[in-house]
Amino acid sequence: MRAKLILASSSIHRRALLERLRVPFTCHSPDIDESIRTDEAASSLVERLARAKALAVMKDYPDALIIGSDEVATVNGQILTKPEGYSGAVRQLRVMSGNLVEFLTCVCLINSRSGQQQLDTVTVEVQFRQLTETEINRYLSWDQPFDCAGSFKSEGAGITLVHRISSDDNTALLGLPLISLQRMLRNEGYNLP
């Protein structure tokens, strides 16, 4: 019998992505501190937060597979997480305008019975075109991406802001890298499809 699958998130985007794998799961939103630590690299940050989200709900599910995921954007060495409201989103999009932005998404799968952890970080490169103030403000009013790393939703009107997207797994840009996750689930006995 397969272990119960728990998504450590309340994100509707992550939930919709996981539904694509056609496996039953439950959502449980963790309460963790997502602050960046001093001198913490982007890759370390997403790995720490993905793991922390999974570990935070593990105690409630002693016989389950727990999925944690986190995403950040980086541009010119600067880490961009979720904006702090509208003005923060404007600032982020100004920084991203005309630049190559890396979105790092980490997925962590923990088997709460065995304690085994699997972790993978996927990078998506997004080349943004030059954005005008009018375009930034119009986009923010359309998509309202205030819960997204870098204030960017590629699944919505955000796609109009870019020149090019490059990745081995386009689902990573949406917050849950399904290619990595399905490999992890296979390691735990899930037959997909």
N, C-alpha and C positions, 0 to 999 in steps of 0.2 A: 504494500500500500504506500502511495506517495505521501510525502509530508505536505501539510497545508502550506499554501503560499501566501505570504503577507507582504504587501507593498507599504513600506514605511514612508508614506506621503499622503497628502490630501490633494495633490495637484491633479486637476482634471486632465491635463495633458499627459502626465505619466500614466494615469489610469487608462486613458484611451489607447496609448501605445501598448501597454501590457495586454489589453483586450485583444490586440492583433494576434497574440500567440495562442489564443483560444484555450487558456488554462484558467480554472477557477482560482480566484484570489480574493483576499479581504484587504481593505485599506485601514491603516492605523497611523495617524499623524503623530510623529514624535515631537517632543518639546526640547530642543537643544539650542545652545548658544552658537550662532553661526559667525561670530566675530573672527576677523583675521588676526592671527597672532603676529607679533613683531617679527619682521624679516621672514615671514612664511612664504614659500614659493607657491604659485598657483596650483601646481600638481599636488603638492603636499596638502594644501587646503582642501581641494575637492576629495582627495582620498580620505582625509581625516573626517570630513563632514559626512561623506557617504557611509563610512564605517560607523560613525557616531549615531546616525539616524537608524541604522539597522540594529545596533547594540541597544539603543534606547527602547525599542519595542520588544526585544528578544525576551526579556523577563516575563512578558505577558503571554508568550507563545513558546513553551518549552519543547514542543515537538513540531517545529515548522521550519520552512525556508524563508528567511527574511531578506527582502530586497531594499537596499538603501541606495540613493543616487543623489548626486549634487553636480552643479554646473557653475563655472565662472568664465568670464571673458578676460582676455588680456590684450592690451594694445600698447606698444612701445614700452613694455615692462611694467605697465600699470594694471593692477587687478581691478576688474569691474564686477561687482556682485549685483544684487538687486538694487535699483535706485531708491533713494529716499524721497519718494514723491515725484511730482511733475518737474520741478526745477532740477532735481538730480538726474532725471531721465534726459532732460535737455542737455545738461552738461556731458553726460555719457555719450550721447549721439553726436555732439560736437567733436568730442575726442575721436570717435570712431570714423567720422566723415573723411573719406578719401584714403583711409588706412586699411591695412591688412589686420584683421582681428582674429585671434585664436580663441575658440570656445572649447574649454576642456570639460568633459563630462565623465565622471567616475561612477561606476556601478559596483556595488558590493553585495555579494550573496553570502549569507551566513546560515549554516545548518545549526539551528539552536540545540539539536540533540547531540551532535558530535562536536560542535564548536568550530568546525572547519569553516574557513573564510576564503572566498574567491574575490578578487579585486581586479578591475581593469579600467584604465582611463583612455578615452578616445578623444582625439583632437580633430576639430573641424576648423578649417581656415575659411574665413569670409572676407572677401575684398569689398569694402563699402565704396560706393561712388561718392563724389563730392555732394554734400547735402546743403541745401539752403535752409535758412531759419524757417521759412514758410513750409518747406517739406517736412522738417522735423516736427513742427507744431501740428501740422495736419496729420502726420503719421501717429503722433501721440494721442490725438483726439480720436482717431479711428481705432487703433489697437489697444490703447491703454496698457502698455506692457510693463506695468509697475511691479509685477511679481516675477520678472524675468531678468536673468543675468544680462547686463549690457543693454537693458531696455529694448530688447529685440525679439520679435516673434516671426520666425521665418515661415511659419504655417499660416500667417495672416498677411496683412499689407506690408509687413516688414520685408517681404521678398522684393518689393519695389525699390528698396534702398541699396541693393547689392549689385555688384558687377559679376561676381563669381563666388561659388561655394565649392570647396574641395574637401572630401572625406572618404574614408573607407566604410563609414556607417552614417548615413544621413539622419537616422533616428536619434543619434547622439545630440544633434543640435536642438532637438525637441525635448531633451531632458532625460532620456532613458535609452542607452545604446542597446538595441534589441539583438544585434548580431552577437555581441559579447554575452548578453544575458542568456540567450538561447543555448549558447555553448556551455555556460555555467549550469543551466538547468539540466542539460543532457548529462553532465558530470554527476548530477544528483539523481539520475534515473528517469527523468522526464523524457518521453518519446514525442518529439515535435517534428513534423505533424503526426 
